[in-house]
Structures are given as C-alpha cells and as structure tokens.
C-alpha cells in the first residue's frame, strides 16, 4: 500500500519526503464489531499482564519459604 509505485503524488519516500495520509476501508464489518474486538484484545492483554505479576509474586514467596526452610534446617 505504501510503496512508491502506488502513490499518485510528487513525494517519493525513497528520497526521504513523506506525506501524512490516512486509509479507510469499507467492508462488511461494522465499527461496533471492531470496537468489540479491540475491547476483547485489550482485556486479554490486561488479564495476561496481571497473571504474569501474580505468578511472579507467588514464585518470590515460594523462593522465600525455601530459603527460610534451609536456614532453619542448617
């Protein structure tokens, strides 16, 4: 899409000249469907991030317990 041969203007990106542009596509998908997909994607990312932090905290607690057991046993 952003290839120089597809542009109908005097600007050539290969020479460092750029234009600001926007592309809009019309299709069978409504904006509501796109918004729902973005919300679901963002929610999945958020859940994965919280899960990662939770797993890290649990792992740290487990390591601390192991260290305490080694100190008591020594």
C-alpha positions in Angstrom: 0.0 0.0 0.0 2.7 2.5 0.9 5.0 1.5 -2.0 6.3 4.4 -4.1 4.7 2.9 -7.3 1.3 3.0 -5.6 1.5 6.8 -4.8 -0.1 9.3 -7.0 1.9 12.4 -5.9 5.2 14.1 -6.3 6.5 12.8 -3.0 8.8 9.8 -3.1 9.5 8.0 0.2 12.8 6.6 -1.1 14.1 10.2 -1.1 13.1 11.0 2.4 10.0 13.0 1.5 6.8 11.9 3.3 3.2 12.9 3.4 0.7 12.4 6.2 -2.0 10.1 4.9 -5.0 8.1 6.1 -6.5 4.9 4.7 -10.1 4.0 5.2 -11.5 0.6 4.1 -15.2 -0.2 3.7 -16.3 -3.7 4.2 -18.9 -5.9 5.8 -17.5 -5.3 9.3 -19.2 -2.6 11.4 -17.4 -0.3 13.7 -19.2 -1.9 16.6 -17.6 -5.3 15.8 -14.2 -3.6 15.5 -14.7 -1.9 18.9 -15.7 -5.2 20.5 -12.7 -7.0 19.1 -10.4 -4.2 20.4 -12.0 -4.3 23.8 -11.6 -8.1 24.0 -8.0 -7.9 22.9 -7.2 -5.2 25.4 -8.9 -7.1 28.2 -7.0 -10.3 27.3 -3.7 -8.3 27.4 -4.6 -6.8 30.8 -5.5 -10.2 32.2 -2.3 -11.7 30.9 -0.3 -8.9 32.5 -1.9 -9.3 35.9 -1.5 -13.1 35.7 2.2 -12.6 34.9 2.6 -10.3 38.0 0.6 -12.7 40.2 2.8 -15.7 39.1 6.0 -13.6 39.8 4.8 -12.8 43.3 3.9 -16.4 44.0 7.3 -17.5 42.8 9.0 -15.0 45.0 7.0 -16.2 48.0 7.9 -19.8 47.3 11.6 -18.9 47.0 11.5 -17.1 50.3 9.9 -20.1 52.0 12.6 -22.4 50.6 15.3 -20.1 51.9 13.7 -19.9 55.4 13.5 -23.8 55.4 17.2 -24.0 54.5 18.1 -21.6 57.2 16.1 -23.4 59.9 17.5 -26.8 58.7 21.1 -25.6 58.8 
